[in-house]
């Protein structure tokens, strides 16, 4: 009996402890997308997130049908002017029309990032980088191609559409009304 308890304990640990969240690994042939805020002020960070949100859909639509990184590269490079116009329009909507915008496509520096337990090393990566103002603020980045940004955004959107109900509250409402 004394031998069975440790064996059962080990089996339980293995069965419950072995599950991990699904990790997103960036492929070697990828194009990253980054938005850098003017500063770390609350307002500048909000402007950054609004620009990110406003352009992310356009970026996704642009490269969603690309089958290869070369196709995604060509599309992204051809649309740089359109992206510039869109970002300036998004800034104007936020009363930030005087904010300088720099859009760069090429090999750009990315700081180390930890996401869902995976550490993505710093380095120079093929990317589309949008720098707002002085570019001294915190940044946001993800993978444009393959479209991992959009997959993450879609899964969050779907999760936010879930309606949560509380069983006890429903019972109380049912019998007290």
Secondary structure, 3 states (H helix, E strand, C coil): CHHHHHHHHHHHHHHHHCCCCCCCCCCCCCEEEEEECCCCCHHHHHHHHHHHHHHHHHHHHHHCCCCCHHHHHHHHHHCHHHHHHHHHHHHHHCCCCCCCEEEEEEEEEECCEEECCEEECCEEEEEEEEEECCCCCCEEEEEEECCHHHHHHHHHHHHHCCCCCCHHHHHHHHHHC
